[in-house]
């Protein structure tokens, strides 16, 4: 599993450099122009100026008032007022660190799980999720493990790690994303699969409690310990839907399609569907019903479909 450690380290370093780019950014915000309806104030007295008793001294305030426009030069009634644009204001970003502590929405889950495909069994599923979303970016990491022993024999053993990073592109609905995944499964035709994709995403609906987005990108995947132990270039077409139906119920549906660039008949899909029902607000406990389906059009000696369905107790912290 030394390759797994190296790939996991490279994966997290990629996100680290992405977060570092955020710390170097500065945003300029153009403010609305204001109306310059008041005359300039008298300048403060300068101690270096001679006193009024000295000959030849002129009050700076008098000079300023003499330079004011006369009533004859004032704009006619009904004319538009003089608008003076205000210069853009530089906004300095807040303090940044590699591991920010605020804004996280984390959870841990535990419950029964059923599997069909390469395995036919009931098992115990555990998982964790770490998510942080700001006005600029979003980071989401999900870890799942399914392990079953039947009569002293391991009938299921897989670990799935998926990470998503999104960076907003200004005030538009577009974003730049990096999507990665690690899949370890003893019962597949390979020991480990790693994939990474990057591209552009678009939020069709992004309102309170409702999100509909799509993404399109390119990348590659590699299977370690299998027959095709080499990199395969592939594209990514994905869609996600999140709906906070009410204060206690939430629906999440995601679909990612990975066709190989050199052969579209060789493709993979990952479909994730879940329903969360809030049981208690303090502590935050929810009942989660979920299904995760993974399809491989060229699975080798394995079954092309792996479906994990579960009823979990979800704890958010």
C-alpha positions as CSV (number, residue, x, y, z in Angstrom):
1,X,0.0,0.0,0.0
2,X,3.0,2.3,-0.3
3,X,1.6,3.6,-3.6
4,X,-1.6,4.5,-1.8
5,X,0.3,6.7,0.6
6,X,2.2,8.5,-2.1
7,X,-0.9,9.2,-4.1
8,X,-2.8,10.4,-1.1
9,X,0.0,12.8,-0.3
10,X,0.1,14.1,-3.8
11,X,-3.7,14.5,-3.7
12,X,-3.6,16.6,-0.6
13,X,-0.6,18.7,-1.8
14,X,-2.6,19.6,-4.9
15,X,-5.4,21.0,-2.7
16,X,-2.8,22.7,-0.5
17,X,-1.4,24.7,-3.5
18,X,-4.9,25.6,-4.5
19,X,-5.6,27.0,-1.1
20,X,-2.3,28.9,-1.1
21,X,-3.4,30.6,-4.3
22,X,-6.4,32.0,-2.4
23,X,-4.1,33.6,0.2
24,X,-2.3,35.6,-2.5
25,X,-5.4,37.0,-4.1
26,X,-6.9,40.5,-3.5
27,X,-10.3,41.7,-4.7
28,X,-11.1,45.2,-5.9
29,X,-14.7,46.3,-5.3
30,X,-16.1,49.2,-7.3
31,X,-18.5,51.2,-5.1
32,X,-21.4,53.3,-6.2
33,X,-20.6,56.9,-7.1
34,X,-21.7,59.5,-4.6
35,X,-23.1,63.0,-5.1
36,X,-20.7,65.9,-4.4
37,X,-23.3,68.4,-3.1
38,X,-21.3,70.0,-0.3
39,X,-18.5,72.6,-0.8
40,X,-15.0,71.7,0.3
41,X,-14.3,72.3,4.0
42,X,-11.8,74.9,5.1
43,X,-8.3,73.5,5.2
44,X,-6.8,73.3,8.7
45,X,-4.5,76.0,9.8
46,X,-0.8,75.3,9.2
47,X,1.4,76.2,12.2
48,X,4.1,77.2,9.7
49,X,1.8,80.0,8.3
50,X,2.4,83.5,9.7
51,X,0.0,84.9,12.2
52,X,-2.8,87.4,11.1
53,X,-0.9,90.2,12.7
54,X,2.0,89.7,10.2
55,X,1.9,91.9,7.1
56,X,1.0,90.1,3.9
57,X,-0.7,87.2,5.5
58,X,-4.0,85.9,3.9
59,X,-6.4,83.6,5.5
60,X,-6.4,80.3,3.5
61,X,-10.1,79.8,4.3
62,X,-10.8,83.2,2.6
63,X,-9.0,82.1,-0.5
64,X,-11.0,78.8,-0.6
65,X,-14.3,80.6,-0.2
66,X,-13.3,83.1,-2.9
67,X,-12.7,80.1,-5.3
68,X,-16.2,78.7,-4.8
69,X,-18.5,79.0,-7.8
70,X,-20.9,82.0,-7.7
71,X,-24.7,81.5,-7.6
72,X,-24.7,82.4,-11.3
73,X,-22.4,79.4,-12.1
74,X,-24.6,76.9,-10.1
75,X,-26.5,74.4,-12.2
76,X,-30.0,75.3,-13.2
77,X,-32.9,73.9,-11.3
78,X,-33.7,70.4,-12.6
79,X,-30.3,69.9,-14.1
80,X,-28.5,66.6,-13.0
81,X,-26.2,67.0,-10.1
82,X,-22.5,66.7,-10.5
83,X,-21.4,63.2,-9.8
84,X,-17.9,62.5,-8.6
85,X,-16.8,58.8,-9.0
86,X,-15.2,57.2,-6.0
87,X,-11.9,55.3,-6.5
88,X,-12.0,51.5,-6.0
89,X,-11.4,50.4,-2.5
90,X,-8.8,47.7,-1.8
91,X,-10.1,44.8,0.3
92,X,-7.3,43.0,2.1
93,X,-8.2,39.3,2.6
94,X,-8.6,37.9,6.1
95,X,-5.8,36.0,7.7
96,X,-5.2,32.7,6.0
97,X,-3.8,29.4,7.3
98,X,-3.3,25.9,5.8
99,X,-6.0,24.5,8.1
100,X,-8.7,27.2,8.7
101,X,-10.9,26.4,11.7
102,X,-14.0,28.2,10.8
103,X,-16.7,27.5,8.3
104,X,-16.5,23.7,8.4
105,X,-19.6,21.4,8.1
106,X,-18.3,18.0,9.2
107,X,-20.1,14.7,9.9
108,X,-19.5,11.1,10.8
109,X,-21.8,8.2,9.9
110,X,-22.3,4.6,11.0
111,X,-24.9,2.0,10.1
112,X,-25.9,-1.1,8.2
113,X,-25.1,-1.5,4.6
114,X,-26.1,-3.8,1.9
115,X,-24.1,-4.7,-1.2
116,X,-25.0,-6.4,-4.5
117,X,-22.7,-7.1,-7.4
118,X,-19.3,-8.6,-6.6
119,X,-20.6,-9.2,-3.1
120,X,-23.9,-10.3,-1.7
121,X,-24.0,-9.5,2.0
122,X,-25.0,-7.2,4.8
123,X,-22.2,-5.3,6.4
124,X,-21.2,-2.4,8.6
125,X,-20.4,0.9,6.8
126,X,-18.5,3.8,8.4
127,X,-17.6,7.2,6.9
128,X,-16.7,10.8,7.5
129,X,-17.1,14.0,5.6
130,X,-15.3,17.3,5.9
131,X,-16.7,20.3,4.0
132,X,-15.9,24.0,4.0
133,X,-17.6,26.6,1.8
134,X,-16.9,30.3,1.6
135,X,-17.8,33.0,-0.8
136,X,-14.7,32.2,-2.9
137,X,-14.2,28.5,-2.8
138,X,-15.5,25.1,-1.6
139,X,-13.6,22.0,-0.3
140,X,-15.4,18.7,0.2
141,X,-13.7,15.4,1.3
142,X,-15.7,12.2,1.8
143,X,-14.3,8.9,3.2
144,X,-16.2,5.6,3.2
145,X,-15.3,2.1,4.3
146,X,-17.2,-1.1,3.8
147,X,-15.8,-4.3,5.4
148,X,-17.5,-7.6,5.9
149,X,-16.4,-10.9,7.4
150,X,-18.5,-14.0,6.7
151,X,-17.5,-17.3,8.4
152,X,-14.0,-15.9,8.9
153,X,-13.6,-14.9,5.2
154,X,-13.5,-11.3,4.0
155,X,-16.4,-11.0,1.6
156,X,-16.1,-7.2,1.2
157,X,-13.3,-4.7,1.8
158,X,-13.2,-1.4,0.1
159,X,-12.1,2.2,1.0
160,X,-13.4,5.1,-1.1
161,X,-11.9,8.6,-0.8
162,X,-13.4,11.4,-2.9
163,X,-12.3,15.1,-2.8
164,X,-13.7,18.2,-4.6
165,X,-12.4,21.7,-4.8
166,X,-14.1,24.6,-6.4
167,X,-13.0,28.2,-6.9
168,X,-15.4,30.9,-7.9
169,X,-14.6,33.0,-11.0
170,X,-15.5,36.5,-9.9
171,X,-19.2,37.3,-9.4
172,X,-20.3,34.9,-12.2
173,X,-22.0,31.5,-11.9
174,X,-18.8,29.8,-13.3
175,X,-16.2,28.1,-11.2
176,X,-13.0,26.2,-11.7
177,X,-12.8,22.8,-10.0
178,X,-10.4,19.9,-9.3
179,X,-11.9,16.5,-8.6
180,X,-10.0,13.5,-7.3
181,X,-10.7,10.0,-6.1
182,X,-9.0,7.0,-4.6
183,X,-10.7,3.6,-4.7
184,X,-9.3,0.5,-3.0
185,X,-11.2,-2.7,-3.4
186,X,-9.9,-6.3,-2.7
187,X,-12.6,-7.8,-4.9
188,X,-12.1,-5.8,-8.1
189,X,-9.7,-6.6,-10.9
190,X,-7.2,-4.1,-9.5
191,X,-5.8,-3.1,-6.1
192,X,-6.2,0.6,-6.3
193,X,-7.6,3.2,-8.7
194,X,-6.7,6.9,-8.7
195,X,-8.3,9.6,-10.9
196,X,-8.0,13.3,-11.2
197,X,-10.0,15.8,-13.4
198,X,-10.1,19.5,-13.7
199,X,-12.3,21.9,-15.7
200,X,-15.2,24.4,-15.4
201,X,-18.5,24.2,-13.6
202,X,-21.6,26.2,-13.8
203,X,-24.3,26.8,-11.1
204,X,-27.7,27.0,-12.8
205,X,-29.4,27.5,-9.5
206,X,-27.6,28.6,-6.3
207,X,-30.2,29.8,-3.8
208,X,-30.8,29.2,-0.1
209,X,-31.5,25.5,0.2
210,X,-31.3,24.7,-3.5
211,X,-28.3,24.0,-5.7
212,X,-28.2,22.7,-9.3
213,X,-24.8,22.6,-11.0
214,X,-23.0,20.9,-13.8
215,X,-19.3,20.5,-14.6
216,X,-17.2,19.5,-17.6
217,X,-13.4,18.7,-17.6
218,X,-10.6,16.4,-18.6
219,X,-8.1,14.4,-16.7
220,X,-7.0,10.8,-16.3
221,X,-7.1,7.6,-14.2
222,X,-4.9,4.7,-13.4
223,X,-5.4,1.3,-12.0
224,X,-2.6,-0.2,-9.9
225,X,-2.2,-3.9,-9.4
226,X,-4.4,-4.8,-12.4
227,X,-4.1,-5.7,-16.0
228,X,-4.2,-2.2,-17.4
229,X,-1.6,-0.6,-15.1
230,X,-1.2,2.6,-17.0
231,X,-2.7,6.1,-17.3
232,X,-5.9,6.5,-19.3
233,X,-6.9,10.0,-20.4
234,X,-10.6,10.6,-19.8
235,X,-13.2,13.3,-19.8
236,X,-15.7,14.2,-17.0
237,X,-19.3,15.2,-17.3
238,X,-21.1,15.7,-14.0
239,X,-24.2,17.1,-12.4
240,X,-25.3,17.6,-8.8
241,X,-28.6,18.5,-7.2
242,X,-29.0,19.5,-3.5
243,X,-32.4,20.5,-2.0
244,X,-33.1,21.4,1.6
245,X,-36.8,20.4,1.3
246,X,-37.6,21.8,4.8
247,X,-35.9,22.3,8.2
248,X,-35.6,18.5,8.7
249,X,-35.2,16.9,5.3
250,X,-32.5,17.2,2.6
251,X,-32.1,15.4,-0.7
252,X,-28.7,15.0,-2.5
253,X,-28.2,13.5,-6.0
254,X,-24.9,13.4,-7.9
255,X,-23.9,11.8,-11.2
256,X,-20.3,11.7,-12.7
257,X,-19.6,10.2,-16.1
258,X,-16.0,9.4,-17.1
259,X,-15.6,8.3,-20.7
260,X,-12.1,7.4,-22.0
261,X,-10.9,10.0,-24.6
262,X,-9.4,7.3,-26.9
263,X,-12.5,4.9,-26.7
264,X,-15.9,6.2,-25.6
265,X,-17.1,2.7,-25.1
266,X,-14.8,2.5,-22.1
267,X,-16.4,4.5,-19.4
268,X,-17.1,4.7,-15.7
269,X,-20.0,6.2,-13.8
270,X,-20.4,7.1,-10.1
271,X,-23.9,7.8,-8.8
272,X,-24.6,9.0,-5.3
273,X,-28.1,9.4,-3.9
274,X,-29.0,10.2,-0.3
275,X,-31.9,11.5,1.9
276,X,-31.2,13.0,5.3
277,X,-33.9,13.4,8.0
278,X,-33.0,15.4,11.1
279,X,-33.8,13.6,14.4
280,X,-32.3,16.1,16.9
281,X,-30.8,19.5,16.6
282,X,-28.7,19.2,19.8
283,X,-26.8,17.1,19.3
284,X,-27.2,17.2,15.5
285,X,-28.3,13.7,14.7
286,X,-29.9,12.6,11.4
287,X,-31.1,9.4,9.8
288,X,-29.6,9.0,6.4
289,X,-30.7,6.6,3.6
290,X,-28.2,6.4,0.8
291,X,-27.1,4.5,-2.3
292,X,-23.8,4.6,-4.0
293,X,-23.5,2.9,-7.5
294,X,-20.2,2.4,-9.3
295,X,-20.2,1.1,-12.9
296,X,-17.2,0.1,-15.0
297,X,-17.8,-0.9,-18.6
298,X,-14.6,-2.9,-18.7
299,X,-14.4,-4.6,-15.3
300,X,-12.2,-7.5,-16.4
301,X,-13.2,-10.7,-14.4
302,X,-15.4,-8.7,-12.0
303,X,-19.0,-7.7,-12.2
304,X,-19.4,-4.3,-13.9
305,X,-21.8,-2.9,-11.2
306,X,-21.2,-2.3,-7.5
307,X,-24.1,-1.0,-5.5
308,X,-23.9,-0.1,-1.8
309,X,-27.2,0.9,-0.1
310,X,-27.4,1.8,3.5
311,X,-29.4,3.2,6.5
312,X,-27.0,5.3,8.6
313,X,-27.0,7.4,11.8
314,X,-25.4,10.7,10.8
315,X,-23.7,12.9,13.4
316,X,-22.7,16.5,12.4
317,X,-20.0,18.4,14.3
